[in-house]
Amino acid sequence: MNPSTIYLVSGSNRGLGLGLVTHILANRPAAFVYAGVRSPEKMSALTELSGKYPGRLEVVKLVSADVEGNQAVANIIEARHGRVDTVIANAGIGTTLATVSEVNIASLEDHFHVNVAGTIVLFQAMYGLLKKSAVPRFVPISNAGAGLGGKGITRPLGNVLYGATKAALNWATRKIHFENDWLVTFPVSPGPMDTDMYRNIISTDTIGFFKKWAEANPDIPSVETVSGSLLSIIDESTREKEGGQFVHIDGTRLPW
């Protein structure tokens, strides 16, 4: 059976990436998924999924901003399927809540390398395969806190590493939209969810903003719930409706 949709999901080792891969395999029986991870040999959860859904999943080594490695993955997809329909650029990092005055520049460079350069390199590698799709989609995972016109930038906490790099990612994605009139592309914010990154943010929040927010919002959505909602948006997206917009998981448009 020829797959109806070929997906590539980066950062599939855990959290949202793993949730997206799991949801696709469980709910889109005609789809095939390439799961991009840094170390394929260590991915026990993906190995289990491969056994549960034989012939529908291939785990590939995909390191952010590794030009040769990303192109090698493109070559694998080209040889097996000849195209990719939906690329979800999920790989990203957000390690601390440092302010601009105290941020470590090496950490800032690391975040730009993964969150911005990594997504651009992935797009460049998949460009030719996306052009061979009847309905090509390139969707980076962003964050509402990256909006310059939103509330996140005014709140009494740092987050310059994640916020600034995701803002740059948003700019690049919107530029991709205007440069490629054949492509559906937009950054999407999944909102908060119960992941390792979310728990790390709470534990490193020295001001207490996120801790108070978490206490006031104990029913944080699961990765499974968020994955399903995100994929509904992505799979139903069009250039006319979502293209070049900053989309929230609830379907609203976020301020840049």
C-alpha positions as CSV (number, residue, x, y, z in Angstrom):
1,M,0.0,0.0,0.0
2,N,1.3,3.4,-0.9
3,P,1.1,5.8,2.1
4,S,-1.4,8.6,1.6
5,T,0.8,11.0,3.6
6,I,4.6,11.0,4.3
7,Y,5.5,12.8,7.6
8,L,8.8,13.8,9.0
9,V,8.9,14.9,12.6
10,S,12.1,16.2,14.1
11,G,12.8,15.9,17.8
12,S,10.8,12.7,18.1
13,N,12.7,11.1,21.0
14,R,10.3,12.4,23.7
15,G,7.7,14.9,24.7
16,L,5.7,16.5,21.9
17,G,7.7,14.9,19.1
18,L,7.1,11.4,20.4
19,G,3.5,12.3,21.0
20,L,3.0,13.5,17.4
21,V,4.6,10.3,16.0
22,T,2.4,8.1,18.2
23,H,-0.8,10.0,17.3
24,I,-0.1,9.8,13.6
25,L,0.6,6.1,13.7
26,A,-2.5,5.4,15.8
27,N,-5.0,7.6,14.0
28,R,-3.8,7.8,10.4
29,P,-3.5,4.2,9.2
30,A,-2.4,5.2,5.7
31,A,0.4,7.4,6.8
32,F,4.1,6.8,7.0
33,V,6.4,8.6,9.5
34,Y,10.0,9.4,9.5
35,A,11.0,10.1,13.2
36,G,14.0,12.3,13.4
37,V,16.2,11.8,16.6
38,R,19.8,12.6,17.6
39,S,20.5,9.0,18.7
40,P,18.3,6.4,17.0
41,E,19.9,3.5,18.9
42,K,18.7,4.8,22.2
43,M,15.0,5.3,21.3
44,S,13.2,2.4,23.1
45,A,9.8,4.1,22.8
46,L,10.2,4.5,19.0
47,T,11.4,0.9,18.8
48,E,8.2,-0.2,20.4
49,L,6.1,1.8,18.0
50,S,8.0,0.3,15.1
51,G,7.1,-3.1,16.3
52,K,3.5,-2.1,16.9
53,Y,3.1,-0.5,13.4
54,P,5.4,-2.5,11.1
55,G,6.3,-0.9,7.8
56,R,5.0,2.5,8.8
57,L,7.8,4.1,10.8
58,E,11.5,4.7,10.1
59,V,13.7,6.2,12.8
60,V,16.4,8.4,11.3
61,K,19.3,10.3,12.8
62,L,18.6,14.0,12.5
63,V,20.8,16.4,14.3
64,S,19.8,20.1,14.3
65,A,21.8,22.2,11.9
66,D,23.9,19.3,10.6
67,V,23.8,20.1,6.9
68,E,25.2,16.7,5.7
69,G,23.1,14.7,8.2
70,N,19.9,16.5,7.2
71,Q,20.7,15.9,3.5
72,A,21.4,12.2,4.3
73,V,17.8,11.9,5.7
74,A,16.5,13.6,2.6
75,N,18.3,11.1,0.5
76,I,16.7,8.2,2.5
77,I,13.2,9.7,2.0
78,E,13.9,10.3,-1.7
79,A,15.0,6.7,-2.2
80,R,12.0,5.2,-0.4
81,H,9.1,7.5,-1.1
82,G,10.3,10.2,-3.5
83,R,8.6,13.0,-1.6
84,V,7.6,14.3,1.8
85,D,4.2,15.8,2.5
86,T,4.4,17.2,6.0
87,V,7.5,18.3,7.8
88,I,7.0,19.2,11.5
89,A,10.0,21.0,12.8
90,N,9.7,20.1,16.4
91,A,13.3,19.9,17.6
92,G,14.1,22.7,20.0
93,I,15.6,23.6,23.3
94,G,14.8,25.9,26.2
95,T,17.0,25.4,29.1
96,T,16.8,28.5,31.4
97,L,14.8,31.6,32.2
98,A,17.7,34.0,32.2
99,T,17.1,37.7,31.7
100,V,18.9,39.7,29.0
101,S,21.3,41.2,31.5
102,E,22.4,37.8,32.8
103,V,22.1,35.5,29.9
104,N,25.1,33.3,29.0
105,I,26.1,34.1,25.4
106,A,27.3,30.6,24.7
107,S,23.8,29.3,25.8
108,L,22.3,32.0,23.5
109,E,24.3,30.7,20.6
110,D,23.3,27.1,21.3
111,H,19.7,28.1,21.3
112,F,20.0,29.9,18.0
113,H,21.9,27.0,16.6
114,V,19.1,24.5,17.4
115,N,15.9,26.6,17.3
116,V,16.7,28.8,14.3
117,A,19.6,27.3,12.2
118,G,18.3,23.8,12.8
119,T,14.9,24.6,11.4
120,I,16.3,26.5,8.4
121,V,18.8,23.6,7.6
122,L,15.9,21.2,7.8
123,F,13.8,23.2,5.4
124,Q,16.7,23.5,2.9
125,A,17.2,19.7,3.0
126,M,13.5,18.9,2.5
127,Y,12.8,21.6,0.0
128,G,13.1,19.4,-3.1
129,L,11.0,16.6,-1.5
130,L,8.3,19.1,-0.4
131,K,8.1,20.4,-4.0
132,K,7.2,16.9,-5.1
133,S,4.2,16.7,-2.8
134,A,0.7,17.5,-4.0
135,V,0.0,19.2,-0.6
136,P,3.3,20.3,0.9
137,R,3.4,21.5,4.5
138,F,6.3,22.8,6.6
139,V,5.2,23.6,10.2
140,P,7.7,24.7,12.9
141,I,6.7,24.4,16.5
142,S,6.9,27.8,18.1
143,N,5.6,29.4,21.4
144,A,3.2,32.1,22.2
145,G,5.8,33.7,24.4
146,A,7.8,34.6,21.3
147,G,5.3,37.2,20.1
148,L,6.6,40.8,20.3
149,G,3.1,42.0,20.7
150,G,1.9,39.4,23.2
151,K,1.9,39.3,27.0
152,G,4.9,37.0,27.3
153,I,7.5,39.7,26.7
154,T,6.0,42.0,29.4
155,R,5.9,39.4,32.2
156,P,8.4,39.6,35.1
157,L,10.6,36.7,34.0
158,G,13.5,36.0,31.7
159,N,13.1,33.5,29.0
160,V,15.3,35.5,26.5
161,L,16.9,32.3,25.2
162,Y,13.7,30.6,24.2
163,G,11.7,33.7,23.4
164,A,14.3,35.5,21.2
165,T,15.1,32.4,19.2
166,K,11.5,31.4,18.7
167,A,10.8,35.0,17.5
168,A,13.6,34.6,15.0
169,L,12.1,31.3,14.0
170,N,8.7,33.0,13.4
171,W,10.3,35.6,11.2
172,A,12.1,32.9,9.1
173,T,8.9,30.9,8.8
174,R,6.9,33.8,7.6
175,K,9.6,34.7,5.1
176,I,9.5,31.1,3.8
177,H,5.7,31.7,3.3
178,F,6.3,34.7,1.1
179,E,9.1,33.2,-0.8
180,N,7.3,29.9,-1.7
181,D,3.7,30.4,-3.1
182,W,3.3,26.6,-3.5
183,L,3.8,25.8,0.2
184,V,1.7,25.8,3.3
185,T,3.9,27.0,6.2
186,F,3.2,28.7,9.5
187,P,4.6,28.6,13.1
188,V,2.2,27.0,15.6
189,S,2.2,27.3,19.4
190,P,1.1,24.2,21.2
191,G,0.6,26.0,24.5
192,P,1.7,24.5,27.8
193,M,1.7,20.7,28.3
194,D,3.1,18.2,30.7
195,T,6.6,17.6,29.3
196,D,10.1,17.5,30.7
197,M,10.7,21.0,29.3
198,Y,7.6,22.3,31.1
199,R,8.7,20.8,34.4
200,N,12.2,22.2,33.9
201,I,10.8,25.7,33.4
202,I,8.9,25.5,36.7
203,S,11.9,24.1,38.6
204,T,14.2,26.9,37.3
205,D,11.8,29.8,37.8
206,T,13.5,31.8,40.5
207,I,10.8,34.6,40.3
208,G,7.9,32.2,40.9
209,F,5.8,33.3,38.0
210,F,5.4,29.9,36.4
211,K,5.1,28.1,39.7
212,K,2.1,30.3,40.6
213,W,0.7,29.8,37.1
214,A,1.0,26.0,37.5
215,E,-0.7,26.1,40.8
216,A,-3.5,28.1,39.4
217,N,-3.8,25.8,36.4
218,P,-3.3,22.2,37.7
219,D,-5.1,20.5,34.8
220,I,-2.2,20.9,32.3
221,P,-3.0,19.2,29.0
222,S,-1.3,15.9,28.3
223,V,1.1,15.4,25.4
224,E,-1.5,13.1,23.8
225,T,-4.2,15.7,23.9
226,V,-2.0,18.4,22.5
227,S,-0.6,16.1,19.8
228,G,-4.1,15.4,18.6
229,S,-5.2,19.0,18.5
230,L,-2.0,20.1,16.7
231,L,-2.3,17.4,14.0
232,S,-5.9,18.4,13.3
233,I,-4.7,22.0,12.7
234,I,-1.7,20.9,10.6
235,D,-3.6,18.3,8.5
236,E,-6.4,20.6,7.7
237,S,-4.3,23.7,7.1
238,T,-4.3,25.6,3.8
239,R,-2.1,28.4,2.5
240,E,-5.2,30.7,2.4
241,K,-6.3,30.0,6.0
242,E,-3.1,29.4,8.0
243,G,-0.3,30.2,5.6
244,G,2.1,32.9,7.0
245,Q,0.1,33.2,10.2
246,F,1.2,32.7,13.9
247,V,-1.3,30.0,14.9
248,H,-2.3,28.9,18.4
249,I,-3.4,25.4,19.3
250,D,-7.0,26.8,19.9
251,G,-7.1,28.0,16.3
252,T,-6.7,31.7,17.1
253,R,-4.0,33.9,15.6
254,L,-1.3,35.2,17.8
255,P,0.3,38.6,17.6
256,W,3.8,38.7,16.1
